[in-house]
Amino acid sequence: MKTLLACLFALVTFVWGWDVINTVAPAGVNPLWIARQEGLYLSGLLSIAMMSLVMLLATRPVWLEAPLGGMDRIYRTHKWAGILAVAFAAMHWLIEWSGDILKSMLGRENRFPKEKFVGLLEVLRDLGKDMGEWAIYAVLAMLVITLWKKFPYRSWRILHRAMPVFYLMLAFHTAMLSPTAYWAQPAGVLLALLLGVGVYGAVRSLLNSIGKSREATGEIIAVEHPAADVTTVRCRLDQGWHGHRPGQFAFVTLNDKEGAHPFTIASADQGDKTISFQIKALGDYTKSLAQSLQAGQKVRVEGPYGRFDIARCNPRAQQIWIAGGIGVTPFLAWLESLQSAPQKDLTADLHYCTRDQANDAFVPRLEALCAALPGIRLQIHGARQGATLTAESLAVSKNAEIWFCGPAGLAGALRRGIQALGWNPRFHQEAFEMR
């Protein structure tokens, strides 16, 4: 994520710098006006570049899963690119507003001469300026709502549907107000490419075509409640489902009004287009599923996505698998896939962290699956029983690989503990946050 954002920042800054070096300012222009003008250009370019990346990543490009590390990280990049885009847009607006201060300080003399336009082009430029200002206010408000986690997800999702419209307004603003000289320079080529990519993503979003090629329909064939706060949903899908790898997730639509939610597929692919999900009651929507779901109900599943894949485990490395709570779901799929085709050379320590080992519905299932796999050493850590997983208890070797799925707090504590001990294993963790 950081590499992609840094590279885009560097590329935009480079082409902006190329323009600065190769452009001669008119004689007599005060350096402060020059600084303001170039600041406007740079902040505007950076904002539209990041926003264009946001629009591209919103299309859920599967071809970027490998270089970025999975769809979960694509969404994390999408989120931070959006935050940076709004920050640069706010900077752009503040620099524009600073013109009034410079006028009061320096007067109206020695400013950059404005480009002259007539007729329809002048009208479009004025419209573009107004649309850009309105869009900036809108995306600032959207950022506040997105970061405010208590804002209801359903309402946020509806409001978020307007983002492609705001982007198109900003794209129009950018195209109309960019300097004419830009279009004959590298900055113009890059800007045209960015706008093309962003408009492509925005249009696909508005047409509701994202993920349609990976969508399958089907029906729920069983609903179970292994625990008071867990609902097991088993689905049979149609020919649109082409299978999945153990550990992947999918976007599941159980209610059209609620929309799609990401859930890890908790079963291995048996070739019969039947998959299951273990859904924990964590919010208003998931809490209502226990009462609202029933066999025979229609379902839409888009995917699969993700790189939390057992096939990516390095057999030559010490394998440490850590599951926390409902984070056990990808490991259930892993273990289930090994039942029919066990890897003789695969050994791993599987740590399952739970609040209460005695009453956890997943413990018997894990024990049964691991019983047939002598290479998988299962360790249960029940908090109520006083068994808490710590970094010291992992016994990490120099050649170790950790696969983690669970609460972010537990992951952070283990990472800090591992670093304090001077260990440096590869740590695979899905950034399962789509907002």
Helices and strands as residue ranges (DSSP letters): H 2-22, H 31-57, G 62-64, H 65-68, H 71-106, H 119-147, H 153-160, H 163-177, G 180-184, H 186-206, G 212-214, E 215-227, E 230-237, E 249-253, E 260-264, E 274-280, H 284-292, E 298-305, G 310-312, E 318-324, G 325-328, H 329-340, E 348-354, G 357-359, H 362-371, E 376-382, G 392-394, E 400-405, H 408-420, E 426-429
